Amino acid sequence: MNTERAIKILCDNIYLLIKNVEWLQKSYNKALKLNLNKENLGEEDLEILETLSNRFGRTVDILINKVLRSLDVVELEDISRKLDIVIRAEKRGFVDDYRLLIALKDLKNEFAHEYIQENLIKKFKEIIEQTPFLMDVVEKVYPYVNIKKYCEQNDKVIKY
């Protein structure tokens, strides 16, 4: 893949991440208003939490599988191992410890395979707790891309 094409893919992926984070923020704001300590959550409450969880998972996937991966392609890094991709996120200053990104991915996967109501509430709480961290990581990607001027010539200028 040539560099110009790789940069376009990176910028498209960042634009996708920006749009997804906007929706994640909306779901997060709604979820913060819920009382997760009450015995039975209503249908509307569960829908809000399901939406938040789905958007959380999508944001994690877009960040790791699309943005960080395409950033590595642009910077001519080896993308054959996902572990190396998240380790480089730490080196770029997006996270203090790459294992925190792995923990986000694990949380997303654990939620996807959880069916017991009690455990779901616990996972919902974890997702609510981790959403600000996820958004903080995303916010660190934008200045990096802007400093490198990857998306300046692209039709999607990164604004945060």
PyMOL commands that set and color helices and strands:
alter all, ss='L'
color gray80, all
select helices_A, chain A and resi 3-32+43-74+82-91+98-112+117-148
alter helices_A, ss='H'
color red, helices_A
deselect
rebuild
show_as cartoon
